[in-house]
Amino acid sequence: MCARYVSVQNLIVGLFESGTYGNTSGNFWPGLVQSHNVTPSEGTFAVKYIGGTGRDVDTHIQGPKLFEGEIVQYPQHFRFLAWAAGSNVDSGSPSPYAHLITAIGNNVQTAFTSGAINPFLSFGIEETNPTPGDGTTQQRTIKGCIINEWELAGAQGEILTETIRYIGTSGTSQSGTATAINAFTYGTGTLGSITDRPYIFSDVTLSIPSGAIWSPMTNFNLLVRNNLLNRHYLTGSRDAAAPAPTLREIMLDIEFDGHSENHGSIYRTFYEGGSDFNTFIRINASTGSRDNIIALSGCRVLDPLEMPFPLEGINPWTVHLQAKSITGSIADLMQRYNPY
């Protein structure tokens, strides 16, 4: 009888970059993963030629390889934001450790990647579904993963959701034993923790501009998009080169109940007046140990500014913001976001 791959047996392990792009060394707890989906591409060419077999395709040739993946999880930390932005500085001592996240350009060399082309820090993902039979375990490892999109979403009364969309340049499928993560406690290096609760709706406050808290917010969605550019150079390999970040986009969509306190500023000053402003998202799970600030500067209200007049309920407003830059001042109990 065949072994069936049942979802309750699924295992996901993160793999650190070794210091050379596309190579891994060490592992980490990726978080409270809800789903992981990889779309592999073998780049197969369908070839037809004159003198072939009539109307049908004559032959197939495997071409450029690429792997696009998506991780959806409940965040316990903001390590993936640091890797999406490009730069992170770890510091501090326990209770808490500090992580300063900065968005960088392509002209800034990362401290952990060697070689002539210095891409943003990569990572690997190993997914395993074990079965009782020998040689039947389903396992796939994707390496050289760079974050194309990082998204954080929150809704009233719910757990925050983090979505990481990445592009990887090498992958293998095999039957093997899942890599063991030996420790799940904070403060023991870089691994992460399975025990700390994820961030939830009641941790979040939004300030526009600066100190004014928007109390009636019902939903938010923060997106950092790197618009990665893929290249398959003529180097004797079907694998792609390290994806290169191009134009960065930082978008924040906010839904909230219409209210008088901020109506004038959001509509007349920021939308009609066209003024830039700063926005702060504070995520405080525990004051003094797990409190974080994501700062967006140079924000502008974009079209459409949605202020419908429904027949019932509270008037819903939706504001779309675009920021010029993003930084993160993160305080938690994880010692290092960086690999070492």
C-alpha positions in Angstrom: 0.0 0.0 0.0 1.4 3.5 -0.9 2.3 6.0 1.8 0.1 9.1 1.8 1.5 12.5 2.6 -0.8 13.9 5.3 -0.6 17.6 6.1 -0.4 17.1 9.9 3.0 15.6 9.4 4.4 18.6 7.5 7.7 20.1 8.8 9.3 23.4 7.8 12.9 24.4 8.8 14.7 27.6 7.9 18.3 27.5 6.7 20.8 30.3 7.3 23.1 31.5 4.5 26.7 30.4 5.1 28.2 33.7 3.9 28.3 32.7 0.3 25.1 33.3 -1.7 23.1 30.1 -2.3 24.9 28.0 0.3 23.5 27.3 3.8 25.0 26.7 7.2 22.9 26.2 10.4 19.1 26.3 10.8 16.4 28.4 12.5 12.8 28.2 13.6 10.9 30.0 10.8 7.8 30.8 13.0 4.3 29.6 13.4 3.9 28.6 9.7 0.4 28.2 8.5 1.3 27.3 4.9 4.3 27.0 2.6 3.9 26.8 -1.2 6.6 26.6 -3.8 6.1 27.0 -7.5 9.1 25.4 -9.2 9.9 26.2 -12.8 12.0 24.0 -15.1 11.5 26.4 -17.9 10.7 23.7 -20.4 10.8 24.7 -24.1 8.3 23.0 -26.5 10.1 22.8 -29.8 8.6 22.3 -33.3 10.8 22.2 -36.4 10.4 22.0 -40.1 10.5 18.3 -41.1 9.2 17.2 -37.7 6.2 15.0 -37.0 3.3 16.8 -38.4 1.2 19.2 -36.3 2.5 18.0 -32.9 5.4 19.2 -30.7 8.6 17.5 -31.8 10.7 17.7 -28.6 11.0 19.2 -25.2 14.1 20.9 -23.7 14.5 21.9 -20.1 15.5 25.5 -19.8 15.9 28.2 -17.0 15.2 27.0 -13.5 13.6 29.1 -10.8 11.6 28.7 -7.6 9.0 31.1 -6.3 7.7 30.4 -2.8 5.3 31.9 -0.2 5.3 31.4 3.5 2.3 32.5 5.5 2.7 32.5 9.3 1.8 34.1 12.6 4.8 36.3 13.4 6.8 36.0 16.7 9.6 38.3 15.5 10.5 40.5 12.6 13.5 38.8 11.2 12.0 38.5 7.7 11.3 42.2 7.6 15.0 42.8 8.3 16.0 40.5 5.4 13.4 42.2 3.1 14.7 45.7 4.0 18.4 44.6 3.5 20.2 45.8 6.7 20.0 44.8 10.3 22.2 45.6 13.3 21.8 43.4 16.4 22.8 44.8 19.8 21.8 44.9 23.4 21.6 42.3 26.2 18.7 40.1 27.3 15.4 41.7 28.2 15.5 42.7 25.5 17.8 42.5 22.5 17.6 45.3 20.0 17.5 45.1 16.2 17.8 48.2 14.0 16.3 47.5 10.6 17.1 49.8 7.6 16.1 49.7 4.0 19.2 49.8 1.8 20.1 50.3 -1.9 21.9 48.0 -4.3 25.2 49.9 -3.7 25.4 48.7 -0.1 27.3 45.5 0.6 25.7 43.2 3.1 28.0 42.1 5.9 27.2 38.4 5.5 27.5 37.7 1.8 30.8 37.3 -0.2 31.4 37.5 -3.9 31.5 40.1 -6.6 27.7 40.4 -6.6 26.5 41.2 -3.1 22.8 40.5 -3.0 20.5 40.9 -0.1 20.9 38.2 2.5 19.5 34.9 1.3 18.1 31.9 3.2 16.9 28.4 2.6 13.7 26.5 3.3 13.5 22.8 3.9 10.0 21.1 3.8 9.6 17.5 4.8 6.6 15.1 5.1 7.8 11.9 6.8 6.3 8.5 6.1 6.8 5.1 7.6 8.4 3.5 4.5 12.1 3.6 3.6 12.8 6.1 0.8 9.3 7.4 0.6 9.6 10.6 2.7 8.8 13.7 0.7 11.5 16.4 1.2 12.4 19.4 -0.8 15.1 22.1 -0.1 15.1 25.5 -1.8 18.2 27.7 -1.5 19.3 31.2 -2.5 15.9 32.6 -1.4 15.7 36.4 -1.4 12.5 38.1 -0.3 10.6 39.7 -3.1 7.6 40.8 -1.0 7.1 41.1 2.8 3.6 41.7 4.0 2.2 42.2 7.5 -1.6 42.2 7.9 -3.8 42.7 11.0 -7.6 42.8 11.6 -9.6 43.5 14.7 -9.9 40.5 17.1 -7.3 38.4 15.1 -3.7 37.2 15.1 -1.4 39.2 12.9 -0.4 37.5 9.7 3.0 37.7 8.0 3.4 36.7 4.4 6.9 36.2 2.8 7.1 35.8 -0.9 10.6 34.8 -2.1 12.5 33.8 -5.2 15.0 30.9 -4.9 17.6 29.9 -7.5 18.3 26.2 -6.6 16.3 23.3 -5.3 16.6 19.6 -4.7 14.0 16.9 -4.1 15.0 13.9 -2.0 13.9 11.4 0.6 15.6 12.3 3.8 15.2 13.0 7.5 14.1 16.5 8.5 16.8 18.8 9.9 16.5 18.9 13.7 16.2 22.3 15.5 17.6 21.5 18.8 16.5 24.6 20.9 13.4 26.7 20.8 14.3 29.3 23.4 15.2 32.9 22.9 18.5 34.3 24.0 20.5 31.2 22.8 21.8 32.6 19.6 19.8 32.9 16.4 17.3 30.0 16.4 14.0 31.5 17.6 11.3 30.4 19.9 8.3 28.1 19.5 6.9 29.2 22.9 6.3 32.9 22.7 2.9 33.9 21.6 2.5 35.6 18.2 1.7 39.3 17.8 -2.1 39.9 17.9 -4.5 42.8 17.2 -4.3 44.2 20.7 -0.6 44.8 20.4 -1.0 47.3 17.5 -1.4 51.0 17.5 -1.1 53.3 14.5 0.0 56.9 14.6 -0.5 59.5 11.8 1.4 61.7 12.0 3.9 60.9 14.8 2.0 60.8 18.1 -1.7 60.9 17.2 -3.1 57.4 17.6 -5.8 56.3 15.2 -8.1 54.5 17.6 -10.9 53.2 15.2 -8.6 51.2 12.9 -10.2 47.9 11.9 -7.6 46.5 9.4 -4.2 47.3 8.1 -1.9 45.8 5.4 1.8 46.8 5.2 3.7 45.7 2.1 7.4 46.0 1.2 8.0 45.0 -2.4 11.6 44.6 -3.8 10.6 43.9 -7.4 13.4 41.4 -7.8 15.0 41.1 -11.3 15.9 37.6 -12.4 18.8 36.9 -14.8 19.8 33.6 -16.3 23.3 34.4 -17.5 25.2 32.3 -20.1 27.5 30.7 -17.5 26.9 27.0 -18.3 24.2 26.6 -15.7 20.4 26.5 -15.8 20.2 28.1 -12.4 19.5 31.8 -12.1 21.9 34.4 -10.7 21.1 36.0 -7.4 17.9 38.1 -7.9 18.6 41.8 -7.9 16.3 44.2 -6.0 15.1 47.1 -8.3 12.5 49.8 -7.5 11.3 49.4 -3.9 7.7 50.0 -3.0 6.4 50.5 0.5 2.6 50.6 0.8 0.3 50.8 3.8 -3.5 50.2 3.4 -5.6 51.2 6.4 -9.3 50.6 7.0 -11.0 52.3 9.9 -14.4 53.5 11.1 -15.0 57.1 10.0 -14.5 59.6 12.8 -14.2 63.3 13.4 -10.9 63.4 15.2 -8.7 62.8 12.1 -11.1 63.7 9.3 -9.6 67.1 8.7 -6.0 66.1 8.7 -6.3 63.0 6.5 -8.6 64.6 3.9 -7.8 68.3 3.7 -4.1 68.4 4.9 -2.7 65.1 3.6 -5.0 64.2 0.6 -6.1 67.6 -0.8 -3.1 69.5 0.5 -0.6 66.9 -0.7 1.6 67.1 2.4 4.1 64.4 3.3 3.9 62.9 6.8 5.3 60.1 9.0 3.5 57.0 10.1 4.3 54.8 13.1 3.1 51.3 13.6 3.7 50.2 17.2 3.5 46.5 18.0 3.8 46.0 21.8 3.4 42.5 23.1 5.2 43.1 26.3 6.5 46.5 27.4 10.2 46.5 27.9 10.8 43.1 26.3 8.7 42.7 23.1 7.9 46.2 21.9 8.5 47.3 18.3 8.2 50.4 16.1 8.0 50.3 12.3 8.4 53.8 11.0 7.3 55.0 7.6 8.6 58.4 6.5 7.6 60.6 3.5 4.1 59.1 3.4 1.6 60.4 0.9 -2.1 59.6 0.5 -2.8 58.0 -2.9 -5.9 57.6 -5.0 -8.5 56.4 -4.3 -9.4 57.8 -0.9 -12.4 55.7 -0.1 -15.2 57.3 2.0 -18.5 55.7 1.0 -21.9 56.5 2.6 -23.6 53.2 3.3 -27.2 52.9 4.5 -26.4 51.1 7.8 -23.5 50.8 10.2 -20.5 53.1 10.6 -19.0 54.9 7.6 -16.0 52.8 6.5 -12.9 54.7 5.3 -9.9 53.2 3.4 -6.7 55.1 3.0 -3.8 54.0 0.8 -0.4 55.3 1.7 2.9 55.1 0.0 6.1 55.7 2.0 9.5 56.8 0.8 11.4 54.8 3.4 10.9 52.3 6.2 12.9 51.5 9.4 12.3 49.2 12.2 13.3 49.6 15.9 12.7 46.1 17.2 13.1 44.9 20.8 12.5 41.3 21.6 14.2 38.3 23.2 15.9 36.9 20.1 19.6 37.5 20.4 20.4 37.8 16.7 18.4 38.2 13.5 21.6 38.0 11.5 23.1 34.5 10.8 26.1 35.1 13.1 
